[in-house]
């Protein structure tokens, strides 16, 4: 393609993208070698950080995205006239269990929570924070659930390795302390036989 300023081109792509852009996609679009594109992105990240302005370039959900600093969230909500997302205690508990124990079945979620969780799981599926990974290879072939790329994007996580420790999570969300203790102290039925390799796949799947 025609000669162009790589950093400026990448910045334009990131500005118009409606979701985090993967490095491989930017390599494809710019037709520039991967190491050079990555170096340009790192330079952009540094420039935004040093500028200390209202835009940051962050690695989120397996890609790169222009985002606003968290301290400006309330100001942006005033412009957009939207309310901050609030999770019910049930949704927070269920999402935490899925995030830290995935891949996991509904029965395993309910074992940890002690209550029926079908409605909450459906809500999380509808919000695209959770997705169905497949079926567990046990009698009945129950569905197994895991978090989605939208979950990573919503919580500003690069990948699942960026999840806070259970202690850090309970410090951030005191209401979740009970479920955190359950996650630390108990094991779900058949957990040892769960296909844990699918957790790694979550970091690679597109959505």
Helices and strands as residue ranges (DSSP letters): H 6-16, H 23-30, H 34-51, E 56-60, E 63-67, G 70-72, H 73-80, H 89-101, E 104-105, H 106-113, H 118-126, E 130-135, E 143-147, H 149-154, G 160-162, H 166-172, G 174-176, H 177-185, G 191-193, H 197-202
